[in-house]
Amino acid sequence: MCVTYSVGGLKVVNATAQAYAEKSPLVVIAGAPGNQRKERESPPAHKVRSFNTQKKIFEEVTVASAVLDDPNTACQEIDRVLSEAVRVKRPVYIELPRDMTFVHVKPPNQDS
């Protein structure tokens, strides 16, 4: 499922916890404020406590999580998290910062 930051993400925590309890693989992809915004610490609407709060909450009800904030590791992180969802048959969490949406990444086995 794809959700927005904070309000959308926090709304699906119960469903994610239920999927965990029932051993159902589920991939939660959540938007997040951009890295530049985090550096400026300008609070987005609906921010709860800190920029990492949502990820910390999902870490309690998933078997793997990743924040795709580095184009050099994004592909490996996606593979790692999705592999865990399939292997363990439980939910995983992927967070995509807004300013990383259109960044080009190079898959790990691609030479050019």
C-alpha positions as CSV (number, residue, x, y, z in Angstrom):
1,M,0.0,0.0,0.0
2,C,1.1,3.6,-0.6
3,V,0.4,6.2,1.9
4,T,1.2,9.8,2.7
5,Y,3.5,11.0,5.5
6,S,2.1,11.0,9.0
7,V,-1.6,11.2,8.7
8,G,-1.8,8.5,6.0
9,G,1.0,6.4,7.5
10,L,-0.3,6.4,11.0
11,K,-3.8,5.5,9.8
12,V,-2.5,2.1,8.5
13,V,-0.5,1.0,11.5
14,N,-3.3,-1.2,12.9
15,A,-3.7,-3.0,9.6
16,T,0.0,-3.5,9.4
17,A,0.1,-4.9,12.9
18,Q,-2.7,-7.3,12.0
19,A,-0.8,-8.4,8.9
20,Y,2.2,-9.0,11.1
21,A,0.2,-11.1,13.6
22,E,-1.3,-13.1,10.7
23,K,2.0,-13.7,9.0
24,S,0.8,-11.8,5.8
25,P,3.4,-10.1,3.7
26,L,2.5,-6.5,3.1
27,V,4.6,-3.7,1.7
28,V,4.0,-0.2,3.1
29,I,5.5,2.6,0.9
30,A,5.2,5.9,2.7
31,G,6.0,9.4,1.4
32,A,8.2,11.6,3.7
33,P,9.5,15.1,3.8
34,G,12.5,15.8,1.6
35,N,16.0,15.6,3.1
36,Q,16.5,19.3,2.6
37,R,13.4,20.0,4.6
38,K,14.6,17.8,7.4
39,E,17.9,19.7,7.4
40,R,16.1,23.0,7.8
41,E,13.8,21.5,10.4
42,S,10.9,23.4,9.0
43,P,7.9,21.3,10.3
44,P,5.6,19.9,7.7
45,A,1.9,19.8,8.4
46,H,0.9,16.9,10.7
47,K,4.4,16.1,11.8
48,V,4.4,14.0,15.0
49,R,7.2,14.6,17.4
50,S,10.1,14.2,15.0
51,F,10.8,13.3,11.4
52,N,11.7,9.7,12.4
53,T,8.5,9.0,14.5
54,Q,6.7,7.3,11.7
55,K,9.6,5.0,10.8
56,K,10.1,4.1,14.5
57,I,6.4,3.2,14.9
58,F,6.5,1.0,11.8
59,E,9.7,-0.8,13.0
60,E,7.6,-2.2,15.8
61,V,5.1,-3.9,13.4
62,T,7.3,-4.9,10.4
63,V,10.3,-7.2,9.9
64,A,12.4,-4.8,7.8
65,S,12.4,-1.1,7.0
66,A,14.3,1.3,4.8
67,V,14.5,5.0,4.1
68,L,15.4,5.6,0.5
69,D,17.5,8.7,1.0
70,D,20.7,7.6,-0.9
71,P,20.5,6.9,-4.6
72,N,23.6,4.7,-4.3
73,T,21.9,2.2,-2.0
74,A,18.2,2.6,-2.8
75,C,18.1,-0.5,-5.1
76,Q,19.9,-2.7,-2.6
77,E,17.6,-1.5,0.2
78,I,14.5,-2.2,-1.8
79,D,15.7,-5.7,-2.6
80,R,16.7,-6.3,1.0
81,V,13.3,-5.2,2.4
82,L,11.2,-7.0,-0.2
83,S,13.2,-10.2,0.2
84,E,12.4,-10.1,3.9
85,A,8.7,-9.7,3.3
86,V,8.8,-12.8,1.1
87,R,11.1,-14.8,3.3
88,V,9.4,-14.2,6.6
89,K,5.9,-13.5,5.2
90,R,5.4,-10.4,7.3
91,P,5.0,-6.7,6.6
92,V,7.9,-4.3,5.6
93,Y,8.2,-0.5,5.4
94,I,9.8,1.6,2.8
95,E,10.0,5.4,3.2
96,L,10.5,7.6,0.2
97,P,11.6,11.2,0.9
98,R,9.9,13.7,-1.4
99,D,13.1,15.0,-3.0
100,M,14.2,11.5,-3.9
101,T,11.1,10.7,-6.0
102,F,12.7,11.4,-9.4
103,V,16.4,10.8,-8.6
104,H,18.0,8.4,-11.0
105,V,19.5,5.2,-9.4
106,K,21.8,2.6,-10.8
107,P,20.8,-1.0,-10.2
108,P,23.6,-3.0,-8.5
109,N,24.3,-5.3,-11.5
110,Q,24.2,-2.6,-14.2
111,D,27.6,-1.5,-15.6
112,S,26.5,1.4,-17.7
